[in-house]
Amino acid sequence: ASFTVVIPRGGVQEGEIFLAPIPQGYTMEEVIDSPRGRWKDGTFDLFRYGIFHSHFCCALFCREIAMGQVMQRMRLSWTGSRTLGDRALNTFRTVLILVICYIIFDVSLTTYMNASIKVDNYGYYDVSDINPVVRYLQQIGGLMFTCWSIYALYKTRQNVRSEFSIPEEQCIGCEDIVCASFCGCCTVAQIARHTGDYDTHPGLFCSETGLPDHAPLAAPMTV
């Protein structure tokens, strides 16, 4: 967050430091104290808090939900990009709606196609009655959802590294996209551990940040 101050007489130059009183009623937002310059743990330390921990289960069974919780902590948009003010408050809800809509879309089309499948006299499945348009719609929808998921995770990891000054270690120049594309579960679990103090606060399934409301976030609000 930010507030307005009065520049000292004579002005200031880049790099100079000056003191200003904190406005009455202003409260500093608590931010998580995670390591800077390195990851808190390794990419494959998924079992650090046990197999029933919320961050592991969400990353394993629905990584988009875990990613949405990290986005909310980091004040990112639903595409993983930096955003300002109130736009960052509804990121998890937006991601949740996207996931639910895609599940309904995919299940509906799958149910429709399954109903069109018949068994011939020889016991083989006859799929000739399936409308090809429905099949193409399902494939296009799946491709679009997958592309969004990979891109959003790539941008989220990139912004987490930027926030905590973590350099790339492997595949220099494309580490984020490689991790998001080929190891999404491990990647989202790692950034969830780095942006959440699970040693102090319990992980929650039904939470926009995956943490209790009083737990510090990973990035301060910007306006």
Wavefront OBJ file of the C-alpha trace (Angstrom):
o trace
v 0.000 0.000 0.000
v 1.049 3.626 -0.323
v 0.257 7.060 1.086
v 0.989 10.649 0.111
v 3.869 12.575 1.710
v 5.111 16.151 1.443
v 8.490 16.498 -0.292
v 11.031 18.419 1.849
v 11.874 21.950 0.796
v 14.468 21.883 -1.946
v 13.214 18.546 -3.264
v 14.912 15.164 -3.333
v 17.004 13.315 -5.857
v 17.004 9.659 -6.860
v 18.629 7.503 -4.194
v 18.142 9.982 -1.354
v 16.295 8.969 1.804
v 14.054 11.222 3.860
v 11.726 10.592 6.791
v 7.991 11.252 6.777
v 5.374 10.737 9.497
v 2.876 7.901 9.058
v -0.644 9.297 8.531
v -3.093 8.862 11.385
v -5.128 5.697 11.045
v -2.736 4.119 8.529
v -1.958 0.449 9.164
v 0.898 -1.472 7.620
v -0.119 -4.701 5.953
v 1.790 -7.698 7.263
v 3.710 -9.578 4.583
v 5.144 -13.096 4.813
v 8.824 -13.407 5.696
v 10.035 -15.897 3.085
v 13.644 -16.342 1.922
v 14.868 -13.970 -0.752
v 17.293 -14.976 -3.455
v 16.425 -18.674 -3.203
v 13.457 -21.032 -2.954
v 12.331 -22.103 0.509
v 12.673 -25.758 -0.547
v 13.017 -27.943 -3.627
v 10.605 -28.485 -6.495
v 9.938 -32.081 -5.471
v 9.431 -31.493 -1.735
v 5.694 -32.049 -2.127
v 5.461 -34.295 0.941
v 7.063 -31.832 3.339
v 3.781 -31.344 5.205
v 2.295 -34.779 4.539
v 0.091 -36.267 1.841
v -3.106 -34.873 3.355
v -1.962 -31.263 3.509
v -4.174 -28.867 1.548
v -1.391 -27.486 -0.651
v -0.403 -30.985 -1.786
v -3.961 -32.209 -2.387
v -4.984 -29.085 -4.303
v -1.838 -29.171 -6.430
v -2.343 -32.880 -7.162
v -6.073 -32.996 -7.875
v -6.774 -29.461 -9.154
v -3.662 -27.409 -9.638
v -5.670 -24.459 -10.990
v -7.328 -24.037 -7.576
v -3.933 -24.087 -5.817
v -2.637 -21.653 -8.416
v -5.596 -19.342 -7.779
v -4.803 -19.330 -4.065
v -1.201 -18.331 -4.785
v -2.406 -15.618 -7.177
v -4.599 -14.216 -4.423
v -1.658 -14.128 -1.988
v 0.549 -12.439 -4.570
v -2.102 -9.887 -5.643
v -1.982 -11.147 -9.227
v -4.676 -11.237 -11.881
v -6.325 -14.433 -13.178
v -3.678 -14.555 -15.920
v -0.827 -14.421 -13.393
v 0.103 -10.832 -14.243
v 0.586 -8.011 -11.769
v -2.497 -5.915 -11.146
v -3.502 -3.000 -8.966
v -5.907 -2.281 -6.134
v -9.324 -3.910 -6.048
v -8.666 -5.899 -9.223
v -6.545 -8.309 -7.180
v -9.273 -8.985 -4.615
v -11.387 -11.272 -6.813
v -8.658 -13.289 -8.525
v -9.372 -16.564 -6.746
v -13.098 -16.281 -7.413
v -12.426 -15.652 -11.085
v -10.172 -18.718 -11.298
v -12.738 -20.822 -9.414
v -15.507 -19.772 -11.817
v -13.288 -20.621 -14.808
v -12.556 -24.085 -13.420
v -16.199 -24.819 -12.595
v -17.404 -23.594 -16.005
v -14.836 -25.746 -17.798
v -15.772 -28.834 -15.771
v -19.471 -28.325 -16.561
v -18.629 -27.733 -20.229
v -16.460 -30.855 -20.515
v -18.767 -33.160 -18.550
v -21.826 -32.015 -20.504
v -20.227 -32.685 -23.879
v -18.789 -36.019 -22.708
v -22.223 -37.109 -21.437
v -23.829 -36.099 -24.729
v -21.276 -38.041 -26.781
v -21.518 -41.111 -24.550
v -25.271 -41.120 -25.061
v -24.682 -41.216 -28.826
v -22.461 -44.310 -28.673
v -24.158 -47.558 -29.643
v -23.102 -51.202 -29.530
v -23.376 -53.093 -32.823
v -24.341 -56.737 -33.318
v -20.743 -57.832 -32.829
v -20.297 -56.091 -29.470
v -18.200 -53.232 -30.813
v -18.865 -49.598 -30.005
v -20.344 -47.615 -32.886
v -19.340 -43.932 -32.657
v -20.598 -42.938 -36.106
v -23.597 -41.116 -34.622
v -21.459 -38.731 -32.567
v -21.740 -35.208 -33.914
v -18.205 -34.183 -35.002
v -18.944 -30.558 -34.102
v -19.437 -31.563 -30.467
v -16.175 -33.475 -30.489
v -14.299 -30.522 -31.955
v -15.857 -28.154 -29.436
v -14.653 -30.353 -26.595
v -11.133 -30.528 -28.017
v -10.969 -26.761 -28.620
v -12.304 -26.039 -25.127
v -9.778 -28.401 -23.578
v -6.932 -26.820 -25.557
v -7.931 -23.291 -24.532
v -8.216 -24.258 -20.868
v -4.840 -26.029 -20.943
v -3.150 -23.047 -22.631
v -4.591 -20.653 -20.040
v -3.534 -22.936 -17.175
v 0.057 -23.230 -18.408
v 0.393 -19.527 -19.249
v -1.102 -18.378 -15.930
v 1.186 -20.707 -13.963
v 4.188 -19.522 -15.989
v 3.398 -15.865 -15.207
v 2.655 -16.635 -11.558
v 5.975 -18.417 -11.043
v 7.769 -15.642 -12.893
v 6.243 -12.990 -10.618
v 6.975 -15.016 -7.476
v 10.629 -15.213 -8.519
v 10.637 -11.486 -9.212
v 9.032 -10.629 -5.870
v 11.559 -12.702 -3.911
v 14.565 -12.075 -6.199
v 14.987 -15.765 -7.016
v 17.283 -16.378 -10.011
v 16.761 -19.118 -12.577
v 18.858 -22.210 -11.938
v 18.071 -24.483 -14.879
v 16.974 -23.788 -18.475
v 18.053 -20.149 -18.160
v 15.621 -17.874 -19.958
v 12.781 -20.389 -20.102
v 12.754 -22.089 -16.683
v 9.302 -20.768 -15.757
v 7.550 -21.961 -18.897
v 9.304 -25.344 -18.771
v 8.235 -25.916 -15.149
v 4.673 -24.785 -15.871
v 4.410 -27.009 -18.955
v 6.015 -30.236 -17.786
v 5.755 -30.244 -13.994
v 2.736 -28.140 -13.121
v 1.788 -30.043 -9.974
v 5.266 -29.768 -8.428
v 5.622 -26.154 -9.564
v 2.390 -24.859 -8.042
v 3.078 -26.790 -4.830
v 6.538 -25.214 -4.531
v 5.325 -21.649 -5.006
v 2.470 -22.346 -2.569
v 4.985 -23.374 0.094
v 7.175 -20.366 -0.635
v 4.317 -17.877 -0.395
v 2.625 -19.512 2.590
v 3.948 -19.962 6.118
v 2.665 -23.479 6.701
v 5.000 -23.932 9.670
v 2.968 -21.318 11.550
v -0.464 -21.359 9.917
v -2.510 -24.409 8.862
v -3.298 -24.927 5.209
v -6.982 -24.636 4.301
v -8.912 -26.130 1.408
v -11.871 -23.732 1.502
v -9.986 -20.451 1.525
v -9.221 -17.915 -1.179
v -5.557 -17.911 -0.166
v -5.292 -21.438 1.191
v -4.482 -19.882 4.584
v -6.447 -18.430 7.521
v -7.695 -14.860 7.119
v -5.201 -13.552 9.687
v -2.178 -15.104 7.946
v 0.173 -12.605 6.216
v 0.077 -12.478 2.428
v 3.023 -12.767 0.076
v 2.792 -9.300 -1.475
v 1.454 -5.976 -0.232
v -1.552 -4.294 -1.791
v -0.654 -1.758 -4.465
v -2.817 1.156 -5.511
l 1 2 3 4 5 6 7 8 9 10 11 12 13 14 15 16 17 18 19 20 21 22 23 24 25 26 27 28 29 30 31 32 33 34 35 36 37 38 39 40 41 42 43 44 45 46 47 48 49 50 51 52 53 54 55 56 57 58 59 60 61 62 63 64 65 66 67 68 69 70 71 72 73 74 75 76 77 78 79 80 81 82 83 84 85 86 87 88 89 90 91 92 93 94 95 96 97 98 99 100 101 102 103 104 105 106 107 108 109 110 111 112 113 114 115 116 117 118 119 120 121 122 123 124 125 126 127 128 129 130 131 132 133 134 135 136 137 138 139 140 141 142 143 144 145 146 147 148 149 150 151 152 153 154 155 156 157 158 159 160 161 162 163 164 165 166 167 168 169 170 171 172 173 174 175 176 177 178 179 180 181 182 183 184 185 186 187 188 189 190 191 192 193 194 195 196 197 198 199 200 201 202 203 204 205 206 207 208 209 210 211 212 213 214 215 216 217 218 219 220 221 222 223
